[in-house]
Amino acid sequence: MTHPAQPKASHFINGEYVEDTAGTPIPVIYAATGEQIATVHAATPAIVEQALSTAKAAQKAWAKMTGTERGRILRRAADIMRERNHDLSVLETYDTGKPLQETLVADATSGADALEYFGGLAASLTGEHIPLGEDWVYTKREALGLCVGIGAWNYPTQIACWKGAPALACGNSMVFKPSETTPLCALKVAEILIEAGAPAGVFNVVQGMGEVGGALVTDPRVDKVSLTGSVPTGKKVYAAAAEGMKHVTMELGGKSPLIIFDDADIDNAVGGAINGNFYSSGQVCSNGTRVFVQKGIKEKFLARLAERTGNAILGDPMDEATSFGPMVTENQMNIVLGYIEKGKEEGARLICGGKRADMDGYFIEPTVFADVTDDMTIAREEIFGPVMSVLDFDTEEEVVARANDTEFGLSAGVFTKDFTRAHRVIGNLEAGSCFINSYNDAPVEAPFGGVKASGVGRENSKEAIKHFSQVKSVYVRMGDVEAAF
Ligand code: NAD
């Protein structure tokens, strides 16, 4: 019997599902059981061509609609997503393995927020009037044209919406390629947009590995590329986009610091560290995986952290009581287990977890290492799994310097009751998305993105509009033209 997660076809182009079984088969494995639940096929060159030419053809008419009309469609799509939140959350859980307890509140709901927010902004994308005596300049905010979105596997619905919603609000069309690991959810986003009234061809989904992503990025018809992925992929995609002088948004990896001063409320700080390391089983780019704890509260913090981490419920992700799911794939599980071994070998003190859970699926126990030093592999490389490194520090000056000593710069957090210090420390940290007495909140109203190797550009908020549109400036002369000859 066909599994309910199996989509009607692999791709969604020009308002309908499209199949081409000549493409490489991509198995979809449910991470909680290891069972294959669906198959899609990577896009062939013919499918890539169909998607790009369709999106190119649909864009001009879409941009000519009023912002109010475009916005209404996006907001209708948001309503449909919310109505179907339960089914979409179940699909997200099949796609990623994340527990339903999370997907019910963090995926389709976050996607709907983006569709609603950018739908609301669409009618207000205006330019300026710049008086110059009798003459004037006016500016227009115009669409970039055809945009490509490429997703990572941790938030397949959210990533499709965080890219699709601002792109469409600005009058662009999009071809979106989900991660080959989680190909299911973006198809639903495309389907819902059509149901909400989007013209066929403005949002298309094609499947495939890096090769298909590469074909999309290098196509001369493409004006912008927005990638969510790792730093190595980001460097390749950024370079390929530069060849064609295309716009880019790069949402890449991190190794973010979370700094806890000894005046902090311990339970809130522990809660922040748990949210910043174990949500989605640690598969979150902005995670605060280097937890710097001031020496005075170190042992108290570790004791409370171990106690609360022991309350994680590993189990069937479809059971709403489950609060901690598996790694997305067997491969990702093995990568993370490799880092855990490195932590042990390099002398970090294991506080809890530290191994694969004794159950079906790709579960790793939530793991905390203490006495981690700055040069250890687990403190330097992005693990993308449930492995928290706790490091000690004495002074503010010292911790800021150590926190900044990384190629990454996605996020940073600080817990302290001293508000002057909180703002000063955040001011000195090299990171794009920061938190004071909290961690990992990502409302659509707030800009999201990194500095240094963690990325270029911002998603969400009004900032995203700047990255999916460009300004045309028009000089208007009222008098005669003076010329030298
Ligand atoms: P990845 O870099 O392996 O793949 C990301 C996407 O890029 C996939 O769809 C992949 O098929 C595609 N791709 C790979 N090579 C390509 C190429 N040469 N040209 C075009 N496309 C190509 O990342 P992943 O393993 O899917 O995701 C995990 C990474 O993503 C982590 O580093 C994580 O930090 C990062 N991430 C960042 C954010 C953010 O918003 N900053 C969010 C989620 C994940």
Boltz pocket constraint, residues with backbone or C-beta under 6 A from the ligand:
constraints:
  - pocket:
      binder: B
      contacts: [[A, 150], [A, 151], [A, 152], [A, 153], [A, 154], [A, 155], [A, 177], [A, 178], [A, 179], [A, 180], [A, 208], [A, 209], [A, 210], [A, 211], [A, 212], [A, 213], [A, 214], [A, 217], [A, 228], [A, 229], [A, 230], [A, 231], [A, 232], [A, 233], [A, 234], [A, 236], [A, 237], [A, 250], [A, 251], [A, 252], [A, 253], [A, 254], [A, 283], [A, 284], [A, 285], [A, 286], [A, 382], [A, 384], [A, 410], [A, 449], [A, 454], [A, 455]]
      max_distance: 6.0
